Amino acid sequence: MKVTAQALDVVYGRPAAGVPARLERRTTRGWEPVAGTATDDAGHILDWTDSRLVKGDYRVVFDSGSYFANLGVSTTYPEIAVVVGLLDDTDACEIQVLLAPYSCSMFLGARS
């Protein structure tokens, strides 16, 4: 099971490099952190952790507030969270978010 992500900056028409993000797993106690990282120069997060993910619900939280603050821009969405369910050992998905200061859009696709 694998979750990858990509952030794109639609204001400047480029990958959103350096966006802090965290991967969390839903447990009986709520959302627990699995890993944290930032997008690379191409806006990707390809590897969260060396650990194998297990079946369950996961949430990717992009820190869009700090990304836009570093550009000197305020934003309505300081965080963007996307929840996905991994159902079996073959599940792999890519989460793509399109960032703008006052809007966001997301896409979830299969990735092999």
Number of C-alpha atoms within 10 A of each C-alpha: 14 19 22 19 21 23 26 23 19 17 10 10 10 13 20 25 19 19 25 18 23 17 23 19 21 15 11 6 6 9 14 14 14 15 16 14 16 18 21 17 13 14 21 22 21 14 13 20 13 7 9 10 17 15 14 13 15 23 20 23 17 27 19 25 19 18 23 20 13 12 8 9 12 16 18 12 18 16 16 17 15 16 15 16 14 18 13 11 12 10 17 16 19 20 21 19 23 18 26 19 19 10 11 16 12 14 12 14 11 11 12 9
